Amino acid sequence: MTNDPFLRPGPASRSLKQASPYPPPPTNPQEEPSAGAVREYDPRWPTQFATERALLRELLQPWLTTDIEHVGSTAVPGMPAKPCIDMLAGVADLEQARAAGEVLRHHGYHYRVHRPEAHLFEKPGVGDWRRHTHHLHLTEPGSDLWNERVTFRDALRTNAALTQEYSQWKHAHAAHDADAVDPYDETKWPFVSRVLAQQGVLLQADRLRLASPKRTD
């Protein structure tokens, strides 16, 4: 089950799961999942991002072509969010950036197939997704994913009315069971697509985005 409003579950996303070029994350069947609940804004989130960015700048230096961006709800001051730091790292060449997977694996990140135009790494790789503290996408600047994430973040940062609307939506929807068909992410889709459309960014249907001719994982 995906937890990304930009990638709704469907046949196309399921088919991608067979193509990972990286070792699978370790598993611990004895580990009890913690709740991936939405929390009120934590002023420590920017510092947590800055700390991780410093590490990633060093690790990813051979592949980076831009700085590392803090995206997602933890990047929006005052926004309630699931306590996981979402990041984008712009790389010069997605195929060459595959080599970063081994470097990241030694620092707690593990690969998960997500979208054709990006490599997604999650930290820590052990256990349930609700224990993740960091998500990192490697993608080429200007990719669909890059434009969606940065545009959505900037729209929320600069529009108090949108921030309030999204915060209210989160409080109204965040209590759903994430192990079921997740209405939290399914019902987020109209809001995300509307905000992006207002900024001139079209959020394409999954069948179009996942069939992209760009490099696949």
Rosetta silent file (secondary structure, phi, psi, omega in degrees, C-alpha in Angstrom):
SEQUENCE: MTNDPFLRPGPASRSLKQASPYPPPPTNPQEEPSAGAVREYDPRWPTQFATERALLRELLQPWLTTDIEHVGSTAVPGMPAKPCIDMLAGVADLEQARAAGEVLRHHGYHYRVHRPEAHLFEKPGVGDWRRHTHHLHLTEPGSDLWNERVTFRDALRTNAALTQEYSQWKHAHAAHDADAVDPYDETKWPFVSRVLAQQGVLLQADRLRLASPKRTD
SCORE:     score description
SCORE:     0.000 S_00000001
   1 L     0.000  122.232  177.941    0.000    0.000    0.000 S_00000001
   2 L   -76.723  152.342  176.939    1.473    3.301   -1.031 S_00000001
   3 L  -119.777   34.966 -173.551    1.325    6.234    1.351 S_00000001
   4 L  -124.569  116.070 -179.393    1.914    8.858   -1.312 S_00000001
   5 L   -65.720  -16.691  179.290   -0.927   11.023   -2.640 S_00000001
   6 L   -83.765   -8.417  179.600    1.093   11.568   -5.804 S_00000001
   7 L  -139.953   93.276  179.997    1.027    7.824   -6.559 S_00000001
   8 L   -76.235  150.021 -179.049   -2.277    6.096   -5.983 S_00000001
   9 L   -67.032  145.715  178.943   -2.267    2.283   -5.801 S_00000001
  10 L  -179.604  177.166 -177.052   -3.138    0.452   -8.975 S_00000001
  11 H   -57.765  -37.816 -177.904   -1.986   -2.247  -11.413 S_00000001
  12 H   -65.717  -44.253 -178.765    0.781   -0.096  -12.855 S_00000001
  13 H   -68.161  -34.651  178.719    2.355    0.674   -9.480 S_00000001
  14 H   -65.813  -35.991 -176.406    2.124   -2.975   -8.390 S_00000001
  15 H   -67.556  -25.138 -179.007    3.929   -4.151  -11.529 S_00000001
  16 H   -69.750  -19.456 -172.671    6.932   -1.966  -10.749 S_00000001
  17 H   -68.170   -6.176 -176.434    7.671   -3.894   -7.551 S_00000001
  18 H   -94.839    4.082 -168.281    9.419   -6.661   -9.481 S_00000001
  19 L  -120.998   20.551 -176.344   12.288   -4.569  -10.774 S_00000001
  20 L   -67.005  127.125  177.541   14.354   -3.332   -7.811 S_00000001
  21 L   -85.381   -0.212 -174.621   18.102   -3.189   -8.598 S_00000001
  22 L  -112.605  158.039  176.149   18.994   -2.974   -4.891 S_00000001
  23 L   -61.825  148.778  178.008   19.034   -5.552   -2.084 S_00000001
  24 L   -69.700  156.201  177.741   15.790   -5.750   -0.084 S_00000001
  25 L   -69.429  153.668  174.369   15.704   -4.109    3.359 S_00000001
  26 L   -65.381  155.357  178.704   16.235   -6.306    6.405 S_00000001
  27 L  -124.376  154.545  178.022   13.109   -7.415    8.200 S_00000001
  28 L  -137.119   93.367 -174.663   12.312   -8.007   11.838 S_00000001
  29 L   -64.795  -15.301 -179.586    9.077   -9.968   12.263 S_00000001
  30 L   -84.516  -10.567 -174.251    9.162   -9.437   16.031 S_00000001
  31 L   -77.448  130.556  178.298    9.015   -5.668   15.673 S_00000001
  32 L   -87.320  130.802  179.143    5.704   -4.074   16.530 S_00000001
  33 L   -68.364  144.447  173.851    4.680   -1.253   14.190 S_00000001
  34 L   -98.103  161.001 -177.097    4.202    2.148   15.685 S_00000001
  35 L   -72.751  129.662  175.917    1.379    4.424   14.628 S_00000001
  36 L   -89.175   51.750 -171.628    2.196    6.623   11.657 S_00000001
  37 L   -77.410  149.819  172.024   -0.183    9.225   12.997 S_00000001
  38 L   -69.808  134.478 -179.794   -0.333   12.826   11.922 S_00000001
  39 E  -120.633  160.054  173.853    1.105   15.072   14.620 S_00000001
  40 L   -62.967  156.536 -177.483    1.014   18.784   15.240 S_00000001
  41 L   -54.616  134.597  179.898    3.872   20.723   13.699 S_00000001
  42 L  -111.565  116.890 -177.812    7.177   20.088   15.429 S_00000001
  43 L   -64.657   -7.620  176.586    9.672   22.990   15.294 S_00000001
  44 L   -80.559  -14.842 -175.528   12.479   20.404   15.418 S_00000001
  45 H   -59.527  -43.861  177.417   11.676   19.149   11.917 S_00000001
  46 H   -60.521  -36.577  178.245   13.744   21.812   10.075 S_00000001
  47 H   -68.531  -39.836  176.952   16.731   20.996   12.284 S_00000001
  48 H   -61.589  -40.766  176.199   16.296   17.279   11.659 S_00000001
  49 H   -62.860  -47.190 -177.402   16.265   18.003    7.936 S_00000001
  50 H   -60.235  -39.056  178.703   19.367   20.193    8.139 S_00000001
  51 H   -64.093  -45.665 -178.995   21.255   17.479   10.011 S_00000001
  52 H   -69.746  -36.207  178.162   20.350   14.825    7.457 S_00000001
  53 H   -60.904  -40.444  178.915   21.070   17.156    4.551 S_00000001
  54 H   -59.564  -42.914  177.504   24.610   17.685    5.815 S_00000001
  55 H   -64.894  -46.707 -175.553   25.185   13.931    5.783 S_00000001
  56 H   -68.785  -32.497  175.510   23.574   13.444    2.369 S_00000001
  57 H   -57.294  -40.732  179.276   25.514   16.290    0.782 S_00000001
  58 H   -71.938  -45.598 -177.097   28.679   14.392    1.593 S_00000001
  59 H   -66.171  -38.083 -171.904   27.381   10.959    0.618 S_00000001
  60 L   -98.689    6.604 -174.827   25.784   12.044   -2.659 S_00000001
  61 L   -50.120  -39.881 -178.757   28.412   14.553   -3.777 S_00000001
  62 L   -64.609  -18.607 -173.820   29.457   12.525   -6.872 S_00000001
  63 L  -115.314  -17.399 -174.235   25.892   12.608   -8.256 S_00000001
  64 E   -69.496  140.228  171.511   24.315   15.840   -7.016 S_00000001
  65 E  -121.603  -10.439  173.596   23.569   18.664   -9.405 S_00000001
  66 E  -137.266  173.592  174.106   21.400   20.750   -7.021 S_00000001
  67 E   -74.737  171.592 -178.713   21.101   21.085   -3.278 S_00000001
  68 E   -90.547  129.632 -175.746   18.828   18.762   -1.308 S_00000001
  69 E   -99.705  140.612  171.319   15.281   20.053   -0.854 S_00000001
  70 E   -91.739  118.281 -178.275   13.019   19.595    2.161 S_00000001
  71 E  -126.345 -176.256 -178.542    9.538   18.771    0.842 S_00000001
  72 L    78.929  179.599 -173.642    6.311   17.331    2.192 S_00000001
  73 H   -67.831  -27.821  178.478    4.280   18.601    5.120 S_00000001
  74 H   -68.787  -11.521  178.887    7.208   18.680    7.571 S_00000001
  75 H   -91.783    0.039 -177.385    8.689   21.392    5.316 S_00000001
  76 L  -110.142  111.438 -178.292    5.713   23.715    5.812 S_00000001
  77 L   -54.099  130.693  177.885    5.813   25.782    9.037 S_00000001
  78 L    85.676   -5.510 -174.689    2.769   25.138   11.191 S_00000001
  79 L   -86.449  127.359  170.440    1.536   22.165    9.151 S_00000001
  80 L   -61.285  149.627 -175.946    0.492   18.951   10.929 S_00000001
  81 E  -162.311  158.348  165.132    2.327   15.979    9.458 S_00000001
  82 L   -70.379  136.867 -170.351    3.384   12.402    9.831 S_00000001
  83 L   -77.330   63.092  177.792    6.812   12.680   11.503 S_00000001
  84 L  -132.938  126.619 -176.834    8.905   11.647    8.503 S_00000001
  85 E   -82.197  115.852  178.126   11.298   14.051    6.777 S_00000001
  86 E   -94.342  134.590 -176.227   10.740   13.999    2.993 S_00000001
  87 E  -136.197  150.212  173.011   13.656   15.083    0.806 S_00000001
  88 E  -120.877  131.833  174.658   14.472   15.553   -2.882 S_00000001
  89 E  -120.345  120.831  179.939   18.019   15.338   -4.215 S_00000001
  90 E   -81.965  123.584 -179.289   18.620   16.526   -7.760 S_00000001
  91 E  -114.669  151.811 -177.512   21.025   14.302   -9.672 S_00000001
  92 L   -69.782  -36.005 -176.852   22.634   14.929  -13.037 S_00000001
  93 L  -145.994  120.222 -175.239   21.829   11.488  -14.422 S_00000001
  94 L   -64.612  -38.306 -179.299   19.321    9.045  -12.949 S_00000001
  95 L   -65.636  -44.762  178.616   21.023    5.964  -14.375 S_00000001
  96 H   -65.360  -29.868 -177.961   24.418    6.930  -12.981 S_00000001
  97 H   -72.341   -6.912  173.838   22.796    7.709   -9.623 S_00000001
  98 H   -56.147  -33.877 -177.704   21.937    4.024   -9.182 S_00000001
  99 H   -63.261  -20.352  178.765   25.415    3.679   -7.694 S_00000001
 100 H   -67.741  -20.294 -177.566   24.332    5.869   -4.779 S_00000001
 101 H   -58.527  -41.261 -179.259   22.142    3.033   -3.549 S_00000001
 102 H   -68.288  -38.994  178.068   25.030    1.094   -2.099 S_00000001
 103 H   -63.225  -46.369 -178.461   26.411    4.179   -0.356 S_00000001
 104 H   -65.857  -34.254 -178.708   23.033    5.024    1.149 S_00000001
 105 H   -60.587  -33.450  179.615   22.455    1.438    2.276 S_00000001
 106 L   -74.637   -5.613  178.589   25.462    1.678    4.592 S_00000001
 107 L  -120.114   26.620  170.546   23.801    4.645    6.301 S_00000001
 108 L    92.798   -1.474  179.851   20.435    3.052    7.001 S_00000001
 109 L   -92.607  144.264  177.384   18.595    3.793    3.758 S_00000001
 110 E  -134.952  143.745 -172.628   16.891    1.083    1.728 S_00000001
 111 E   -78.531  142.850  169.358   15.472    1.217   -1.745 S_00000001
 112 E  -138.311  131.330  177.421   11.784    0.913   -2.674 S_00000001
 113 L   -62.693  135.281 -176.501   10.407    1.039   -6.213 S_00000001
 114 L  -138.320  -73.944 -178.187    8.174    4.058   -6.589 S_00000001
 115 L  -133.130  151.846 -174.872    8.148    6.034   -9.841 S_00000001
 116 L   -59.976  -29.990 -173.367   10.052    5.659  -13.120 S_00000001
 117 L   -94.695   18.140 -177.292   11.735    9.067  -12.878 S_00000001
 118 E  -155.100  156.969  167.493   13.167    8.611   -9.393 S_00000001
 119 E  -108.156  125.449 -179.846   14.959    6.311   -6.966 S_00000001
 120 E  -105.998  132.491  176.646   13.244    6.256   -3.555 S_00000001
 121 E  -125.424  140.254 -177.783   15.120    5.390   -0.344 S_00000001
 122 E  -121.827  145.387 -178.470   13.578    4.991    3.097 S_00000001
 123 E  -137.048  131.979   -8.422   15.238    5.176    6.511 S_00000001
 124 L   -75.887  162.660 -179.802   15.317    3.054    8.529 S_00000001
 125 L   -85.321   -7.202 -176.433   14.733    0.040    6.296 S_00000001
 126 L   -85.808  132.457  167.579   13.763   -2.225    9.188 S_00000001
 127 L    83.231 -162.476 -172.866   10.133   -2.887    9.982 S_00000001
 128 L   -68.527  148.718 -178.600    6.866   -1.159    9.225 S_00000001
 129 H   -59.899  -23.776 -177.989    6.705    1.991    7.062 S_00000001
 130 H   -72.142   -7.324  174.726    5.264    3.876   10.031 S_00000001
 131 H   -92.338   -4.581 -178.531    8.693    3.712   11.676 S_00000001
 132 L   -63.129  138.323  175.846   10.367    5.606    8.840 S_00000001
 133 L  -106.199  -22.504 -177.774   12.065    8.835    9.858 S_00000001
 134 E  -144.190  140.567  169.406   13.309    9.924    6.409 S_00000001
 135 E  -122.867  135.482 -178.142   12.309    9.504    2.773 S_00000001
 136 E  -131.589  123.042  172.075   14.730   10.478    0.014 S_00000001
 137 E  -104.438  130.650  166.671   14.026   10.694   -3.708 S_00000001
 138 E   -98.937  123.941 -179.232   16.877   10.956   -6.200 S_00000001
 139 E  -154.661  160.542  178.774   15.544   12.494   -9.387 S_00000001
 140 L   -80.112  133.359  178.051   16.634   14.822  -12.151 S_00000001
 141 L   -54.527  136.640 -177.060   15.651   18.475  -11.570 S_00000001
 142 L    92.319   -6.047  175.142   12.672   19.324  -13.733 S_00000001
 143 L   -66.022  164.088  178.312   11.239   15.804  -13.590 S_00000001
 144 H   -56.419  -44.689 -178.212    7.510   15.455  -12.975 S_00000001
 145 H   -63.252  -43.799  178.680    8.157   14.383   -9.406 S_00000001
 146 H   -57.890  -50.170 -177.246   10.512   17.295   -8.760 S_00000001
 147 H   -63.849  -40.546  179.668    8.029   19.837  -10.110 S_00000001
 148 H   -62.400  -50.722 -173.409    5.092   18.336   -8.201 S_00000001
 149 H   -68.225  -45.576 -177.744    6.797   18.191   -4.825 S_00000001
 150 H   -68.581  -42.278 -179.790    8.527   21.587   -4.926 S_00000001
 151 H   -63.664  -43.723 -179.687    5.497   23.375   -6.373 S_00000001
 152 H   -63.726  -44.730  177.905    3.120   21.872   -3.804 S_00000001
 153 H   -59.509  -48.794 -176.289    5.441   22.773   -0.924 S_00000001
 154 H   -65.371  -35.017  177.889    5.929   26.339   -2.126 S_00000001
 155 H   -63.151  -41.584  179.473    2.197   26.844   -2.645 S_00000001
 156 H   -70.878  -38.167 -179.512    1.519   25.864    0.956 S_00000001
 157 H   -64.473  -29.653 -171.831    4.395   27.913    2.333 S_00000001
 158 H  -106.590    1.113 -177.292    3.166   31.083    0.632 S_00000001
 159 L  -132.123  101.773 -176.033   -0.610   30.745    0.994 S_00000001
 160 H   -63.145  -33.633 -179.558   -1.973   30.816    4.536 S_00000001
 161 H   -66.603  -41.295  177.266   -5.489   29.927    3.374 S_00000001
 162 H   -65.514  -41.166  179.179   -4.259   26.777    1.645 S_00000001
 163 H   -60.863  -43.893  178.685   -2.197   25.840    4.673 S_00000001
 164 H   -64.744  -42.801  179.761   -5.221   26.196    6.936 S_00000001
 165 H   -61.694  -43.676 -178.642   -7.427   24.209    4.535 S_00000001
 166 H   -69.184  -38.264  177.305   -4.911   21.381    4.306 S_00000001
 167 H   -61.557  -43.692  179.145   -4.397   21.349    8.087 S_00000001
 168 H   -64.531  -39.770  177.821   -8.133   21.054    8.641 S_00000001
 169 H   -61.683  -43.731 -179.585   -8.320   18.264    6.073 S_00000001
 170 H   -59.965  -46.519 -179.224   -5.539   16.377    7.839 S_00000001
 171 H   -62.985  -31.612 -177.688   -7.257   16.572   11.211 S_00000001
 172 H   -79.056  -24.520 -171.788  -10.494   15.343    9.650 S_00000001
 173 H  -116.737  -11.922 -167.983   -8.971   12.386    7.793 S_00000001
 174 L   -74.938  -10.727 -175.616   -5.807   11.311    9.591 S_00000001
 175 L   -84.260   -1.218 -177.886   -7.420    8.898   12.037 S_00000001
 176 L   -68.370  151.118  179.306   -8.177    6.251    9.398 S_00000001
 177 L   -69.302  118.038 -177.844   -6.509    2.845    9.684 S_00000001
 178 L   -72.037  -11.774  178.675   -3.470    2.875    7.382 S_00000001
 179 L   -84.265  -13.724  177.002   -3.647   -0.908    7.035 S_00000001
 180 L   -89.452 -178.730  172.036   -6.988   -0.670    5.249 S_00000001
 181 L   -62.013  115.660 -159.924   -7.610    0.826    1.802 S_00000001
 182 L   -79.951   99.333  178.174   -6.298    4.181    2.848 S_00000001
 183 H   -67.014  -21.132  178.059   -8.940    6.918    2.533 S_00000001
 184 H   -58.051  -49.225 -178.278   -6.378    9.364    3.922 S_00000001
 185 H   -81.323  -36.603  179.863   -4.342    9.232    0.704 S_00000001
 186 H   -61.035  -43.393 -177.324   -7.193    8.514   -1.683 S_00000001
 187 L   -82.512   -9.185  175.142   -9.143   11.596   -0.625 S_00000001
 188 L   -74.231  -25.865 -173.665   -6.002   13.742   -0.603 S_00000001
 189 H   -53.668  -48.424 -179.512   -5.704   13.417   -4.366 S_00000001
 190 H   -60.291  -38.182  179.594   -8.296   16.087   -5.335 S_00000001
 191 H   -65.846  -47.326 -178.626   -6.690   18.657   -3.033 S_00000001
 192 H   -60.556  -47.303 -177.094   -3.163   17.990   -4.318 S_00000001
 193 H   -65.935  -35.535  178.530   -4.210   18.098   -7.975 S_00000001
 194 H   -66.369  -45.378  179.388   -6.211   21.298   -7.440 S_00000001
 195 H   -61.449  -44.287 -179.907   -3.321   23.096   -5.742 S_00000001
 196 H   -64.964  -40.709  179.954   -0.899   22.038   -8.477 S_00000001
 197 H   -61.709  -37.065  177.964   -3.314   23.045  -11.237 S_00000001
 198 H   -64.058  -22.591  179.092   -3.561   26.510   -9.710 S_00000001
 199 L  -100.274    7.177  177.445    0.227   26.744  -10.094 S_00000001
 200 L    82.120   18.304  179.438    0.176   25.496  -13.689 S_00000001
 201 L  -111.757  121.123  179.762    1.379   21.954  -12.913 S_00000001
 202 L   -88.166  123.248  175.023   -0.709   19.085  -14.261 S_00000001
 203 L   -90.240  100.249 -174.037   -0.804   16.004  -12.061 S_00000001
 204 L   -69.484  159.018  175.020   -1.161   13.315  -14.696 S_00000001
 205 L   -63.874  152.954 -178.416   -3.076   10.090  -14.246 S_00000001
 206 H   -53.640  -42.421 -175.143   -1.051    7.135  -12.969 S_00000001
 207 H   -62.383  -25.924  177.878   -1.264    5.294  -16.290 S_00000001
 208 H   -85.714  -43.415 -176.940    0.491    8.216  -17.979 S_00000001
 209 H   -71.204  -38.058 -176.746    3.098    8.975  -15.327 S_00000001
 210 L   -79.732  -13.051  177.042    4.034    5.360  -14.673 S_00000001
 211 L   -99.024   16.979 -178.097    4.363    4.614  -18.384 S_00000001
 212 L   -55.975  141.071  177.249    6.912    7.407  -18.786 S_00000001
 213 L   -74.356   -1.468  178.574    9.652    6.677  -21.345 S_00000001
 214 L   -66.451  168.659 -178.704   12.224    7.851  -18.813 S_00000001
 215 L   -54.056  141.670  178.373   14.593    5.326  -17.214 S_00000001
 216 L  -111.870  156.983 -179.825   12.860    2.742  -15.080 S_00000001
 217 L   -94.963    0.000    0.000   14.002    1.039  -11.878 S_00000001
